[in-house]
Amino acid sequence: MSKASEFRGFDVAWRGYDRQQVDLCLKALAEADAPIGPPPFGVVRRGYDRRQVDARIEELLADKADKGAGG
């Protein structure tokens, strides 16, 4: 699992998740006390790589769950 300081962003893919939607979701995840799930992102041309986004959100949710459990 990568730490926040290790995260360098997402590759832009030919068809990927809408970048603005992903950016807003990541901001909400960073600010929310309780874990929230990602919304269904639109798929657009020149969007963020879907596998990278899915993996990053999974990491962030796991980190929040660990912190919520006292870890």
C-alpha positions in Angstrom: 0.0 0.0 0.0 1.4 3.4 -0.9 1.5 6.2 1.5 0.1 9.6 0.7 3.5 11.1 0.3 4.4 8.4 -2.3 1.4 9.0 -4.5 2.3 10.7 -7.7 -1.0 10.9 -9.6 -2.6 8.9 -12.4 -1.7 8.2 -15.9 -4.0 9.7 -18.6 -5.5 6.9 -20.7 -7.2 7.0 -24.1 -10.5 6.0 -22.3 -10.5 6.6 -18.6 -12.4 8.0 -15.7 -13.5 11.6 -15.9 -10.6 13.5 -14.2 -12.8 16.2 -12.6 -15.1 13.6 -11.0 -12.1 11.6 -9.7 -10.5 14.8 -8.3 -13.7 15.8 -6.5 -14.1 12.3 -5.1 -10.5 12.2 -3.8 -11.0 15.6 -2.2 -14.2 14.3 -0.5 -12.4 11.2 0.7 -9.6 13.3 2.2 -12.1 15.5 4.1 -14.7 13.0 5.2 -14.6 11.5 8.7 -16.4 8.3 7.7 -15.3 6.2 4.7 -17.4 6.9 1.6 -17.4 4.9 -1.6 -16.6 6.3 -5.0 -19.4 7.4 -7.2 -19.8 5.7 -10.6 -17.3 7.8 -12.6 -18.0 8.6 -16.2 -15.7 7.2 -18.8 -14.3 9.8 -21.2 -11.5 10.2 -23.7 -8.2 11.3 -22.1 -9.4 10.3 -18.6 -7.5 8.9 -15.6 -6.4 5.2 -15.9 -9.3 3.3 -14.4 -7.2 0.6 -12.7 -5.0 3.1 -11.0 -8.0 5.1 -9.7 -9.7 2.0 -8.4 -6.6 0.9 -6.7 -5.9 4.3 -5.1 -9.5 4.6 -3.8 -9.3 1.1 -2.4 -6.1 2.1 -0.6 -7.6 5.3 0.8 -10.7 3.5 2.1 -8.6 0.8 3.7 -6.4 3.5 5.4 -9.6 5.2 6.7 -11.0 1.9 8.0 -7.7 1.1 9.7 -7.6 4.5 11.4 -11.3 4.2 12.4 -10.4 0.8 14.0 -7.6 2.4 16.0 -4.8 1.3 13.7 
